[in-house]
Amino acid sequence: MDENMKQLQQSLIELETEAEHLLLARHQLVENDKVRNGNREALTALRKRARTTKTSVPSPFESMMKNIGNPASRPLVKEVCATCGNHDSNEQTWMMFPGTDVFAKIPFHAAHTILETDQARLDHEAQKLQSYVKEKSFFISEKGVLADKISPGVLRSLVALKDKP
């Protein structure tokens, strides 16, 4: 095979591999978003059940200032979970664990803690995937393949092939 043809073939193989990695990352990003949305819906349902919102539960400082009147009878800072609020955190709640078909009855506080931890992990993964997609898109666009025209590198290779007898 001609050297130019081998070079063209190698660059096309490299671009196709990078494009395949890009498509796989986008697919994983969509799947990740589906799970994140499910977690977000579950957390919202738990907050509704506890009758709290993200901002409705007072901070430990606010509760400390409210209870400052008689410091001998109570601890200065009462930790209040932002999701549980005044809800009974030991109340049993059904939860299906991610990636399994197993339902378990676990304490309310543990259920939302698991979901919040999973949500933070999924957010981090989504950010990593988004930066990966951006990097791969940039690499492919640098090669000139994402434009609505033929890449200059590919065009030069084709012209070089036509010039050869």
DSSP file with accessible surface (Angstrom, degrees, kcal/mol):
  #  RESIDUE AA STRUCTURE BP1 BP2  ACC     N-H-->O    O-->H-N    N-H-->O    O-->H-N    TCO  KAPPA ALPHA  PHI   PSI    X-CA   Y-CA   Z-CA
    1    1 A M              0   0  150      0, 0.0     2,-0.0     0, 0.0     5,-0.0   0.000 360.0 360.0 360.0 148.0    0.0    0.0    0.0
    2    2 A D     >  -     0   0   64      1,-0.1     4,-2.3     4,-0.0     5,-0.2  -0.313 360.0-122.6 -66.3 148.9    1.1    3.6   -0.7
    3    3 A E  H  > S+     0   0  131      1,-0.2     4,-2.3     2,-0.2     5,-0.2   0.892 112.3  50.9 -62.9 -39.9    2.5    5.5    2.3
    4    4 A N  H  > S+     0   0   42      2,-0.2     4,-2.5     1,-0.2    -1,-0.2   0.893 109.5  50.9 -64.8 -38.9   -0.1    8.3    1.9
    5    5 A M  H  > S+     0   0   76      2,-0.2     4,-2.7     1,-0.2    -2,-0.2   0.910 110.2  49.0 -66.5 -40.3   -2.9    5.7    1.8
    6    6 A K  H  X S+     0   0  101     -4,-2.3     4,-2.6     2,-0.2    -2,-0.2   0.906 111.5  49.7 -63.9 -40.2   -1.6    4.1    5.0
    7    7 A Q  H  X S+     0   0  118     -4,-2.3     4,-2.4     2,-0.2    -2,-0.2   0.913 112.2  47.5 -65.9 -41.8   -1.4    7.5    6.7
    8    8 A L  H  X S+     0   0   13     -4,-2.5     4,-2.4     2,-0.2    -2,-0.2   0.932 112.9  49.0 -62.7 -45.8   -5.0    8.3    5.6
    9    9 A Q  H  X S+     0   0   92     -4,-2.7     4,-2.3     1,-0.2    -2,-0.2   0.916 111.5  49.2 -62.5 -42.5   -6.2    5.0    6.8
   10   10 A Q  H  X S+     0   0  120     -4,-2.6     4,-2.3     2,-0.2    -1,-0.2   0.906 111.4  48.6 -64.5 -42.0   -4.4    5.4   10.2
   11   11 A S  H  X S+     0   0   36     -4,-2.4     4,-2.5     2,-0.2    -1,-0.2   0.897 111.8  49.6 -68.3 -36.1   -5.8    8.9   10.7
   12   12 A L  H  X S+     0   0   81     -4,-2.4     4,-2.6     2,-0.2    -2,-0.2   0.898 110.3  50.3 -68.2 -37.8   -9.4    7.6    9.9
   13   13 A I  H  X S+     0   0   82     -4,-2.3     4,-2.4    -5,-0.2    -2,-0.2   0.931 111.5  48.9 -63.7 -43.4   -9.0    4.7   12.3
   14   14 A E  H  X S+     0   0   73     -4,-2.3     4,-2.4     1,-0.2    -2,-0.2   0.931 112.7  47.3 -62.6 -44.2   -7.8    7.1   15.0
   15   15 A L  H  X S+     0   0   18     -4,-2.5     4,-2.7     1,-0.2    -1,-0.2   0.913 111.6  50.2 -65.1 -41.3  -10.8    9.5   14.4
   16   16 A E  H  X S+     0   0  140     -4,-2.6     4,-2.3     2,-0.2    -1,-0.2   0.902 110.3  50.5 -65.8 -38.4  -13.3    6.7   14.3
   17   17 A T  H  X S+     0   0   63     -4,-2.4     4,-2.2     2,-0.2    -2,-0.2   0.934 112.1  46.8 -63.5 -45.2  -11.9    5.3   17.6
   18   18 A E  H  X S+     0   0   34     -4,-2.4     4,-2.2     1,-0.2    -2,-0.2   0.898 111.7  51.1 -64.3 -39.6  -12.2    8.8   19.2
   19   19 A A  H  X S+     0   0   37     -4,-2.7     4,-2.5     2,-0.2    -1,-0.2   0.892 108.7  51.9 -65.4 -36.7  -15.7    9.3   17.9
   20   20 A E  H  X S+     0   0  101     -4,-2.3     4,-2.4     2,-0.2    -2,-0.2   0.921 109.3  49.3 -65.4 -41.6  -16.7    5.9   19.3
   21   21 A H  H  X S+     0   0   79     -4,-2.2     4,-2.2     2,-0.2    -2,-0.2   0.894 110.4  52.2 -63.4 -38.6  -15.3    6.9   22.7
   22   22 A L  H  X S+     0   0   11     -4,-2.2     4,-2.4     2,-0.2    -2,-0.2   0.933 109.9  47.4 -63.0 -46.1  -17.3   10.2   22.4
   23   23 A L  H  X S+     0   0   99     -4,-2.5     4,-2.3     1,-0.2    -2,-0.2   0.897 111.5  50.6 -64.9 -39.7  -20.5    8.4   21.7
   24   24 A L  H  X S+     0   0  101     -4,-2.4     4,-2.4     2,-0.2    -1,-0.2   0.908 110.5  49.7 -64.0 -40.3  -20.0    5.9   24.6
   25   25 A A  H  X S+     0   0    7     -4,-2.2     4,-2.2     2,-0.2    -2,-0.2   0.904 110.6  49.7 -66.3 -39.6  -19.4    8.8   27.0
   26   26 A R  H  X S+     0   0  122     -4,-2.4     4,-2.1     2,-0.2    -1,-0.2   0.909 110.8  49.9 -64.8 -41.4  -22.5   10.6   25.8
   27   27 A H  H  X S+     0   0  111     -4,-2.3     4,-2.3     2,-0.2    -2,-0.2   0.924 111.1  48.9 -62.2 -43.8  -24.5    7.4   26.3
   28   28 A Q  H  X S+     0   0   91     -4,-2.4     4,-2.6     1,-0.2    -1,-0.2   0.875 108.4  54.8 -63.7 -36.0  -23.1    7.0   29.8
   29   29 A L  H  X S+     0   0   27     -4,-2.2     4,-2.3     2,-0.2    -1,-0.2   0.911 108.1  48.5 -63.7 -41.2  -23.9   10.6   30.5
   30   30 A V  H  X S+     0   0   76     -4,-2.1     4,-1.9     2,-0.2    -2,-0.2   0.930 112.8  47.5 -65.1 -44.7  -27.6   10.0   29.6
   31   31 A E  H  X S+     0   0   72     -4,-2.3     4,-1.8     1,-0.2    -2,-0.2   0.908 111.2  51.8 -62.6 -41.1  -27.8    6.9   31.7
   32   32 A N  H  X S+     0   0    4     -4,-2.6     4,-2.6     1,-0.2    -1,-0.2   0.901 107.6  52.5 -61.6 -42.0  -26.2    8.8   34.6
   33   33 A D  H  X S+     0   0   56     -4,-2.3     4,-2.5     1,-0.2    -1,-0.2   0.865 105.4  55.0 -64.4 -36.0  -28.7   11.6   34.3
   34   34 A K  H  X S+     0   0  125     -4,-1.9     4,-2.0     2,-0.2    -1,-0.2   0.933 111.1  44.2 -62.2 -44.0  -31.6    9.1   34.5
   35   35 A V  H  X S+     0   0   68     -4,-1.8     4,-2.5     2,-0.2    -2,-0.2   0.915 112.3  52.6 -67.5 -41.8  -30.3    7.7   37.8
   36   36 A R  H  X S+     0   0   60     -4,-2.6     4,-2.6     1,-0.2    -2,-0.2   0.908 109.1  49.9 -60.0 -42.4  -29.7   11.2   39.1
   37   37 A N  H  X S+     0   0   74     -4,-2.5     4,-2.5     2,-0.2    -1,-0.2   0.906 109.7  51.1 -64.7 -39.5  -33.2   12.2   38.3
   38   38 A G  H  X S+     0   0   33     -4,-2.0     4,-2.3     2,-0.2    -2,-0.2   0.922 111.9  47.1 -62.3 -43.4  -34.6    9.1   40.0
   39   39 A N  H  X S+     0   0   16     -4,-2.5     4,-2.7     2,-0.2    -2,-0.2   0.904 111.0  51.6 -63.1 -42.6  -32.5   10.0   43.1
   40   40 A R  H  X S+     0   0  119     -4,-2.6     4,-2.3     1,-0.2    -2,-0.2   0.922 110.4  48.7 -62.0 -41.7  -33.6   13.6   43.0
   41   41 A E  H  X S+     0   0  121     -4,-2.5     4,-2.3     2,-0.2    -1,-0.2   0.910 111.7  49.6 -64.5 -40.9  -37.3   12.5   42.9
   42   42 A A  H  X S+     0   0   36     -4,-2.3     4,-2.3     2,-0.2    -2,-0.2   0.916 110.8  49.2 -65.3 -42.3  -36.8   10.1   45.8
   43   43 A L  H  X S+     0   0   10     -4,-2.7     4,-2.4     2,-0.2    -1,-0.2   0.897 110.5  51.0 -63.8 -38.4  -35.1   12.8   47.9
   44   44 A T  H  X S+     0   0   56     -4,-2.3     4,-2.4     2,-0.2    -2,-0.2   0.915 109.3  50.7 -64.1 -42.0  -38.0   15.2   47.1
   45   45 A A  H  X S+     0   0   58     -4,-2.3     4,-2.2     1,-0.2    -2,-0.2   0.910 110.7  49.0 -63.2 -39.9  -40.5   12.5   48.2
   46   46 A L  H  X S+     0   0   16     -4,-2.3     4,-2.1     2,-0.2    -1,-0.2   0.898 110.6  50.4 -66.8 -38.0  -38.6   12.0   51.4
   47   47 A R  H  X>S+     0   0   35     -4,-2.4     5,-2.8     2,-0.2     4,-0.5   0.896 110.3  49.8 -66.5 -37.7  -38.6   15.7   52.1
   48   48 A K  H ><5S+     0   0  158     -4,-2.4     3,-0.6     3,-0.2    -2,-0.2   0.906 109.7  51.4 -65.2 -39.9  -42.3   15.9   51.4
   49   49 A R  H 3<5S+     0   0   97     -4,-2.2    -2,-0.2     1,-0.3    -1,-0.2   0.876 115.3  41.1 -64.3 -37.3  -42.9   13.1   53.8
   50   50 A A  H 3<5S-     0   0   10     -4,-2.1    36,-0.3    -5,-0.1    -1,-0.3   0.476 111.0-126.1 -86.0  -4.3  -40.8   14.9   56.5
   51   51 A R  T <<5 +     0   0  222     -3,-0.6     2,-0.3    -4,-0.5    -3,-0.2   0.908  68.2 121.1  57.6  46.9  -42.5   18.2   55.5
   52   52 A T      < -     0   0   15     -5,-2.8     2,-0.3    31,-0.1    -1,-0.2  -0.891  46.6-156.5-129.7 163.6  -39.2   19.9   55.0
   53   53 A T    >>  -     0   0   76     -2,-0.3     3,-0.6    29,-0.1     4,-0.6  -0.778  44.9 -91.2-125.0 177.3  -37.4   21.7   52.1
   54   54 A K  T 34 S+     0   0  155     -2,-0.3     3,-0.1     1,-0.2    29,-0.0   0.834 127.4  29.2 -60.5 -28.5  -33.7   22.2   51.6
   55   55 A T  T 34 S+     0   0  129      1,-0.1    -1,-0.2     4,-0.0     4,-0.1   0.414  98.4  84.7-113.2   2.1  -34.0   25.6   53.4
   56   56 A S  T <4 S+     0   0   63     -3,-0.6    -2,-0.1    26,-0.2    -1,-0.1   0.731  72.2  82.4 -81.2 -19.6  -36.8   25.1   55.9
   57   57 A V  S  < S-     0   0   24     -4,-0.6    25,-0.1    25,-0.2    23,-0.0  -0.714  86.3-118.1 -87.1 129.6  -34.8   23.4   58.6
   58   58 A P        -     0   0   43      0, 0.0    22,-0.1     0, 0.0    -2,-0.1  -0.300  28.5-110.9 -66.1 150.0  -33.0   25.9   60.8
   59   59 A S     >  -     0   0   49      1,-0.1     4,-2.2    -4,-0.1     5,-0.2  -0.326  30.9-105.3 -71.6 161.4  -29.2   25.8   60.9
   60   60 A P  H  > S+     0   0   61      0, 0.0     4,-2.1     0, 0.0    18,-0.3   0.869 122.4  56.3 -57.3 -32.9  -27.5   24.6   64.1
   61   61 A F  H  > S+     0   0  130      2,-0.2     4,-2.5     1,-0.2     5,-0.2   0.929 106.5  48.7 -65.3 -42.9  -26.5   28.3   64.8
   62   62 A E  H  > S+     0   0  108      1,-0.2     4,-2.0     2,-0.2    -1,-0.2   0.922 112.9  46.9 -63.4 -43.1  -30.2   29.4   64.7
   63   63 A S  H  X S+     0   0   11     -4,-2.2     4,-1.8     2,-0.2    -1,-0.2   0.860 111.1  53.4 -68.0 -31.1  -31.3   26.6   67.0
   64   64 A M  H  < S+     0   0   40     -4,-2.1     4,-0.2    -5,-0.2    -2,-0.2   0.934 109.8  47.1 -66.9 -43.3  -28.4   27.4   69.4
   65   65 A M  H >< S+     0   0   95     -4,-2.5     3,-0.7     1,-0.2    -2,-0.2   0.860 111.5  51.5 -67.7 -32.8  -29.5   31.1   69.5
   66   66 A K  H 3< S+     0   0  156     -4,-2.0     3,-0.5     1,-0.2    -1,-0.2   0.867 114.4  42.7 -69.4 -36.2  -33.1   30.0   70.1
   67   67 A N  T >< S+     0   0   39     -4,-1.8     3,-0.6     9,-0.2    -1,-0.2   0.258  82.3 102.5 -95.7  13.5  -32.1   27.7   73.0
   68   68 A I  T <   +     0   0   86     -3,-0.7    -1,-0.2    -4,-0.2    -2,-0.1   0.696  58.3  85.5 -73.4 -15.2  -29.6   30.0   74.7
   69   69 A G  T 3  S+     0   0   73     -3,-0.5    -1,-0.2     1,-0.3    -2,-0.1   0.883 105.4  17.6 -55.8 -44.9  -32.1   31.0   77.4
   70   70 A N    X>  +     0   0   87     -3,-0.6     3,-1.0     1,-0.1     4,-0.8  -0.692  68.3 171.7-131.1  81.8  -31.3   28.1   79.7
   71   71 A P  T 34 S+     0   0   74      0, 0.0    -1,-0.1     0, 0.0     3,-0.1   0.712  72.1  65.7 -68.0 -18.6  -27.9   26.5   78.7
   72   72 A A  T 34 S+     0   0   96      1,-0.2     4,-0.0     3,-0.1    -2,-0.0   0.820 101.7  47.2 -73.4 -29.1  -27.8   24.2   81.7
   73   73 A S  T <4 S+     0   0   72     -3,-1.0    -1,-0.2     1,-0.1     0, 0.0   0.735 118.0  30.8 -86.5 -23.5  -30.8   22.1   80.7
   74   74 A R  S  < S-     0   0  124     -4,-0.8    -1,-0.1    -7,-0.2     2,-0.1  -0.933  87.4 -96.7-132.5 157.6  -29.9   21.5   77.0
   75   75 A P        -     0   0   97      0, 0.0     3,-0.1     0, 0.0    -3,-0.1  -0.403  36.4-122.1 -67.7 150.9  -26.8   21.2   74.9
   76   76 A L  S    S+     0   0   93      1,-0.2     2,-0.5    -5,-0.1    -9,-0.2   0.907  97.7  37.9 -63.1 -42.0  -25.8   24.4   73.2
   77   77 A V        -     0   0   70    -13,-0.0     2,-0.6   -12,-0.0    -1,-0.2  -0.948  66.9-166.5-118.1 120.8  -26.0   22.9   69.7
   78   78 A K        -     0   0  114     -2,-0.5     2,-0.3   -18,-0.3   -15,-0.1  -0.930  24.6-131.1-102.5 118.1  -28.7   20.5   68.7
   79   79 A E        -     0   0  176     -2,-0.6     2,-0.5   -16,-0.1   -20,-0.1  -0.549  25.2-170.1 -72.7 128.8  -27.8   18.9   65.4
   80   80 A V        -     0   0   32     -2,-0.3     2,-0.3   -22,-0.1     6,-0.1  -0.984  20.0-130.6-122.4 123.7  -30.7   19.0   63.1
   81   81 A C     >  -     0   0   35     -2,-0.5     4,-2.4     4,-0.4    28,-0.0  -0.539  13.8-136.9 -71.7 136.1  -30.7   17.0   59.8
   82   82 A A  T  4 S+     0   0   54     -2,-0.3   -25,-0.2     1,-0.2   -26,-0.2   0.795 102.7  36.8 -67.2 -27.6  -31.7   19.2   56.9
   83   83 A T  T  4 S+     0   0    2      2,-0.1    -1,-0.2     1,-0.1   -31,-0.1   0.881 120.6  43.4 -91.2 -42.9  -33.8   16.5   55.4
   84   84 A C  T >4 S+     0   0    4      1,-0.2     3,-2.5     2,-0.1     2,-0.2   0.899  75.6 166.6 -70.0 -41.8  -35.3   14.9   58.6
   85   85 A G  T 3< S-     0   0   16     -4,-2.4    -4,-0.4     1,-0.3    -1,-0.2  -0.424  77.9 -22.3  61.4-127.1  -36.0   18.2   60.4
   86   86 A N  T 3  S+     0   0  153    -36,-0.3    -1,-0.3    -2,-0.2    -2,-0.1   0.346 109.9 120.6 -94.1   4.5  -38.3   17.3   63.3
   87   87 A H  S <  S-     0   0   43     -3,-2.5     2,-0.7   -37,-0.2   -37,-0.1  -0.374  81.7 -94.8 -67.8 148.6  -39.4   14.0   61.6
   88   88 A D    >   -     0   0   93      1,-0.2     3,-1.3     2,-0.1    20,-0.2  -0.510  35.8-163.0 -66.9 110.0  -38.7   10.8   63.4
   89   89 A S  T 3  S+     0   0   43     -2,-0.7    20,-2.1     1,-0.3    21,-0.4   0.648  85.2  57.9 -74.7 -12.2  -35.4    9.7   61.9
   90   90 A N  T 3  S+     0   0  113     17,-0.2    -1,-0.3    18,-0.2     2,-0.1   0.460  74.7 121.6 -94.1  -3.2  -35.8    6.1   63.2
   91   91 A E  S <  S-     0   0   63     -3,-1.3    17,-2.2    16,-0.1     2,-0.2  -0.390  71.9-111.3 -60.0 134.9  -39.1    5.6   61.4
   92   92 A Q  E     -A  107   0A  87     15,-0.2     2,-0.4    16,-0.1    -1,-0.1  -0.503  37.6-173.1 -75.2 135.9  -38.7    2.6   59.0
   93   93 A T  E     -A  106   0A   9     13,-3.4    13,-2.8    -2,-0.2     2,-0.3  -0.990  23.9-121.8-131.3 137.5  -38.8    3.4   55.3
   94   94 A W  E     +A  105   0A 161     -2,-0.4     2,-0.4    11,-0.2    11,-0.2  -0.608  36.7 175.1 -78.3 136.7  -38.8    1.0   52.3
   95   95 A M  E     -A  104   0A  15      9,-2.4     9,-2.5    -2,-0.3     2,-0.6  -0.998  27.3-144.1-144.8 137.4  -36.0    1.5   49.9
   96   96 A M  E     -A  103   0A  90     -2,-0.4     7,-0.2     7,-0.2     3,-0.1  -0.894  30.5-127.0 -98.7 124.0  -34.8   -0.3   46.8
   97   97 A F    >   -     0   0   64      5,-1.8     3,-1.7    -2,-0.6     5,-0.3  -0.460  31.5 -97.9 -73.8 140.4  -31.0   -0.4   46.7
   98   98 A P  T 3  S+     0   0   72      0, 0.0    -1,-0.1     0, 0.0     3,-0.1  -0.287 105.5  14.8 -60.7 135.4  -29.5    0.9   43.4
   99   99 A G  T 3  S+     0   0   89      1,-0.3     2,-0.3    -3,-0.1    -2,-0.1   0.497 116.2  78.8  82.4   3.7  -28.5   -1.8   41.0
  100  100 A T  S <  S-     0   0   57     -3,-1.7    -1,-0.3     2,-0.1    -4,-0.0  -0.848  75.0-131.4-133.4 172.8  -30.5   -4.6   42.7
  101  101 A D        +     0   0  148     -2,-0.3     2,-0.5    -3,-0.1    -5,-0.0  -0.063  69.2 121.1-110.5  29.3  -34.1   -5.8   43.0
  102  102 A V        -     0   0   85     -5,-0.3    -5,-1.8     2,-0.0     2,-0.4  -0.845  46.0-161.2-101.7 124.6  -33.8   -5.9   46.8
  103  103 A F  E     -A   96   0A 129     -2,-0.5     2,-0.3    -7,-0.2    -7,-0.2  -0.853  13.7-178.6 -99.1 141.6  -36.2   -3.9   48.9
  104  104 A A  E     -A   95   0A  26     -9,-2.5    -9,-2.4    -2,-0.4     2,-0.8  -0.987  28.8-129.5-139.8 147.6  -35.3   -3.2   52.5
  105  105 A K  E     +A   94   0A 112     -2,-0.3   -11,-0.2   -11,-0.2   -13,-0.1  -0.881  43.6 162.0 -97.1 110.7  -36.9   -1.5   55.4
  106  106 A I  E     -A   93   0A  25    -13,-2.8   -13,-3.4    -2,-0.8     5,-0.1  -0.856  45.3 -76.5-127.3 163.1  -34.3    0.9   56.8
  107  107 A P  E  >  -A   92   0A  45      0, 0.0     4,-2.3     0, 0.0   -15,-0.2  -0.262  41.0-119.6 -60.3 147.0  -34.5    4.0   59.1
  108  108 A F  H  > S+     0   0    0    -17,-2.2     4,-2.2   -20,-0.2     5,-0.3   0.902 113.2  51.2 -53.7 -45.9  -35.6    7.2   57.4
  109  109 A H  H  > S+     0   0   78    -20,-2.1     4,-2.0     1,-0.2    -1,-0.2   0.910 110.1  49.0 -63.0 -41.4  -32.4    9.0   58.2
  110  110 A A  H  > S+     0   0   35    -21,-0.4     4,-2.6     2,-0.2    -1,-0.2   0.900 108.5  55.1 -65.5 -38.8  -30.3    6.2   56.7
  111  111 A A  H  X S+     0   0    2     -4,-2.3     4,-2.2     1,-0.2    -2,-0.2   0.953 112.5  39.7 -61.6 -50.1  -32.4    6.1   53.5
  112  112 A H  H  X S+     0   0    1     -4,-2.2     4,-2.6     1,-0.2    -1,-0.2   0.854 113.4  55.7 -73.4 -27.3  -32.0    9.8   52.7
  113  113 A T  H  X S+     0   0   52     -4,-2.0     4,-2.4    -5,-0.3    -1,-0.2   0.931 108.8  47.8 -66.4 -42.3  -28.3    9.7   53.7
  114  114 A I  H  X S+     0   0   62     -4,-2.6     4,-2.6     1,-0.2    -2,-0.2   0.934 113.9  47.5 -61.2 -46.1  -27.7    6.9   51.2
  115  115 A L  H  X S+     0   0   18     -4,-2.2     4,-2.5    -5,-0.2    -2,-0.2   0.905 112.0  49.0 -64.4 -41.2  -29.6    8.8   48.5
  116  116 A E  H  X S+     0   0   67     -4,-2.6     4,-2.2     2,-0.2    -1,-0.2   0.903 112.3  48.4 -67.0 -38.3  -27.7   12.0   49.2
  117  117 A T  H  X S+     0   0   94     -4,-2.4     4,-2.2     2,-0.2    -2,-0.2   0.929 113.2  47.6 -65.0 -44.1  -24.3   10.3   49.1
  118  118 A D  H  X S+     0   0   17     -4,-2.6     4,-2.7     1,-0.2    -2,-0.2   0.893 110.3  53.0 -63.6 -38.6  -25.2    8.5   45.9
  119  119 A Q  H  X S+     0   0   28     -4,-2.5     4,-2.4     2,-0.2    -1,-0.2   0.913 108.4  49.3 -64.2 -41.8  -26.4   11.8   44.4
  120  120 A A  H  X S+     0   0   59     -4,-2.2     4,-2.1     2,-0.2    -1,-0.2   0.917 111.8  49.2 -64.3 -40.8  -23.1   13.5   45.3
  121  121 A R  H  X S+     0   0  116     -4,-2.2     4,-2.5     1,-0.2    -2,-0.2   0.927 111.8  48.7 -63.8 -43.3  -21.2   10.6   43.6
  122  122 A L  H  X S+     0   0    7     -4,-2.7     4,-2.4     1,-0.2    -2,-0.2   0.878 109.0  53.2 -65.8 -37.1  -23.4   10.8   40.5
  123  123 A D  H  X S+     0   0   57     -4,-2.4     4,-2.1     2,-0.2    -1,-0.2   0.920 110.0  48.1 -62.3 -42.2  -22.9   14.6   40.3
  124  124 A H  H  X S+     0   0  104     -4,-2.1     4,-2.2     1,-0.2    -2,-0.2   0.927 112.0  48.8 -64.4 -44.1  -19.1   14.1   40.4
  125  125 A E  H  X S+     0   0   61     -4,-2.5     4,-2.7     1,-0.2    -1,-0.2   0.892 109.3  53.4 -62.3 -39.1  -19.3   11.4   37.7
  126  126 A A  H  X S+     0   0    2     -4,-2.4     4,-2.6     2,-0.2    -1,-0.2   0.910 108.2  49.6 -63.6 -40.8  -21.4   13.6   35.6
  127  127 A Q  H  X S+     0   0  124     -4,-2.1     4,-2.1     2,-0.2    -1,-0.2   0.914 111.6  48.7 -64.5 -40.5  -18.9   16.4   35.8
  128  128 A K  H  X S+     0   0  122     -4,-2.2     4,-2.2     1,-0.2    -2,-0.2   0.927 112.8  47.7 -64.5 -42.7  -16.1   14.0   34.9
  129  129 A L  H  X S+     0   0   30     -4,-2.7     4,-2.8     1,-0.2     5,-0.2   0.889 109.8  52.9 -65.7 -39.3  -18.1   12.7   31.9
  130  130 A Q  H  X S+     0   0  101     -4,-2.6     4,-2.3     1,-0.2    -1,-0.2   0.913 110.6  46.5 -63.8 -40.2  -19.0   16.2   30.7
  131  131 A S  H  X S+     0   0   69     -4,-2.1     4,-2.5     2,-0.2    -1,-0.2   0.886 112.2  51.5 -69.3 -34.6  -15.3   17.2   30.7
  132  132 A Y  H  X S+     0   0   74     -4,-2.2     4,-2.7     2,-0.2     5,-0.2   0.933 110.6  47.9 -65.0 -44.0  -14.4   14.0   28.9
  133  133 A V  H  X S+     0   0   19     -4,-2.8     4,-2.7     1,-0.2     5,-0.2   0.917 112.2  50.0 -62.8 -41.6  -17.0   14.6   26.2
  134  134 A K  H  X S+     0   0  164     -4,-2.3     4,-2.4    -5,-0.2    -2,-0.2   0.926 111.5  48.5 -62.6 -43.7  -15.8   18.2   25.9
  135  135 A E  H  X S+     0   0  117     -4,-2.5     4,-2.4     2,-0.2    -2,-0.2   0.926 113.9  45.3 -63.0 -45.9  -12.2   17.0   25.5
  136  136 A K  H  X S+     0   0   26     -4,-2.7     4,-2.6     2,-0.2     5,-0.2   0.896 112.8  51.0 -66.8 -39.9  -13.1   14.4   22.9
  137  137 A S  H  X S+     0   0   25     -4,-2.7     4,-2.6    -5,-0.2    -1,-0.2   0.916 111.0  48.9 -62.8 -41.0  -15.3   16.8   21.0
  138  138 A F  H  X S+     0   0  124     -4,-2.4     4,-2.3    -5,-0.2    -2,-0.2   0.925 110.6  50.4 -64.6 -42.9  -12.4   19.3   21.0
  139  139 A F  H  X S+     0   0   65     -4,-2.4     4,-1.2     1,-0.2    -2,-0.2   0.933 113.4  45.2 -60.9 -44.7  -10.0   16.7   19.8
  140  140 A I  H  <>S+     0   0    6     -4,-2.6     5,-1.6     1,-0.2     4,-0.5   0.902 112.7  50.5 -68.5 -38.8  -12.3   15.6   16.9
  141  141 A S  H ><5S+     0   0   49     -4,-2.6     3,-1.0     1,-0.2    -1,-0.2   0.852 104.1  58.9 -68.6 -31.9  -13.0   19.2   16.0
  142  142 A E  H 3<5S+     0   0  130     -4,-2.3    -1,-0.2     1,-0.3    -2,-0.2   0.841 102.1  54.6 -62.4 -32.3   -9.3   20.0   15.9
  143  143 A K  T 3<5S-     0   0   78     -4,-1.2    10,-0.4    -3,-0.3    -1,-0.3   0.631 116.8-120.5 -75.0 -13.0   -9.0   17.3   13.3
  144  144 A G  T < 5S+     0   0   15     -3,-1.0     3,-0.3    -4,-0.5     5,-0.2   0.644  78.5 120.4  86.3  16.8  -11.6   19.2   11.3
  145  145 A V      < +     0   0   63     -5,-1.6    -4,-0.2     1,-0.2    -5,-0.1   0.791  61.9  61.9 -87.8 -25.5  -14.1   16.3   11.2
  146  146 A L  S    S+     0   0  100     -6,-0.4    -1,-0.2    -9,-0.1    -5,-0.1   0.610  85.2  95.6 -79.7  -7.6  -17.1   18.0   13.0
  147  147 A A  S    S-     0   0   47     -3,-0.3     4,-0.1     2,-0.1     0, 0.0  -0.267  88.9-111.6 -76.0 167.6  -17.4   20.7   10.3
  148  148 A D  S    S+     0   0  175      2,-0.1     2,-0.3    -2,-0.0    -1,-0.1   0.131  97.3  63.8 -85.0  21.8  -19.9   20.4    7.4
  149  149 A K  S    S-     0   0  143     -5,-0.2     2,-0.3    -4,-0.0    -2,-0.1  -0.829  99.8 -77.5-134.9 174.4  -17.0   20.0    5.0
  150  150 A I        -     0   0   97     -2,-0.3    -5,-0.1     1,-0.1    -2,-0.1  -0.582  56.5-102.8 -77.9 137.2  -14.2   17.6    4.4
  151  151 A S     >  -     0   0   11     -2,-0.3     4,-2.9     1,-0.1     5,-0.2  -0.279  22.6-127.4 -58.0 139.6  -11.3   17.9    6.8
  152  152 A P  H  > S+     0   0   59      0, 0.0     4,-2.6     0, 0.0     5,-0.2   0.889 110.6  52.5 -57.2 -37.9   -8.3   19.8    5.4
  153  153 A G  H  > S+     0   0   28    -10,-0.4     4,-1.8     2,-0.2     5,-0.1   0.922 112.1  44.1 -64.9 -41.9   -6.1   16.8    6.4
  154  154 A V  H  > S+     0   0   27      2,-0.2     4,-2.5     1,-0.2    -1,-0.2   0.915 112.8  52.5 -68.6 -40.6   -8.3   14.3    4.6
  155  155 A L  H  X S+     0   0   86     -4,-2.9     4,-2.7     1,-0.2     5,-0.2   0.927 108.5  50.1 -62.5 -43.2   -8.6   16.6    1.6
  156  156 A R  H  X S+     0   0  171     -4,-2.6     4,-2.5     1,-0.2    -1,-0.2   0.909 110.8  50.0 -61.4 -39.9   -4.8   16.9    1.3
  157  157 A S  H  X S+     0   0   21     -4,-1.8     4,-1.9     1,-0.2    -1,-0.2   0.910 111.3  48.2 -66.1 -39.9   -4.4   13.1    1.5
  158  158 A L  H  X S+     0   0   66     -4,-2.5     4,-2.1     2,-0.2    -2,-0.2   0.907 112.0  49.1 -67.9 -40.2   -7.0   12.6   -1.2
  159  159 A V  H  X S+     0   0   73     -4,-2.7     4,-2.0     1,-0.2    -2,-0.2   0.917 109.7  52.2 -64.1 -40.4   -5.4   15.2   -3.5
  160  160 A A  H  X S+     0   0   28     -4,-2.5     4,-0.9    -5,-0.2    -1,-0.2   0.889 109.5  50.1 -63.5 -35.6   -2.0   13.6   -2.9
  161  161 A L  H  < S+     0   0   42     -4,-1.9     3,-0.3     1,-0.2    -1,-0.2   0.883 109.5  50.3 -70.5 -36.9   -3.6   10.2   -3.9
  162  162 A K  H  < S+     0   0  175     -4,-2.1    -1,-0.2     1,-0.2    -2,-0.2   0.832 105.6  57.1 -69.4 -32.1   -5.1   11.7   -7.1
  163  163 A D  H  < S+     0   0  125     -4,-2.0    -1,-0.2    -5,-0.2    -2,-0.2   0.784  91.1  86.2 -69.9 -25.6   -1.7   13.2   -8.1
  164  164 A K     <        0   0  108     -4,-0.9     0, 0.0    -3,-0.3     0, 0.0  -0.535 360.0 360.0 -76.0 140.6    0.0    9.8   -7.9
  165  165 A P              0   0  174      0, 0.0    -1,-0.1     0, 0.0    -2,-0.1  -0.365 360.0 360.0 -74.2 360.0   -0.3    7.8  -11.2
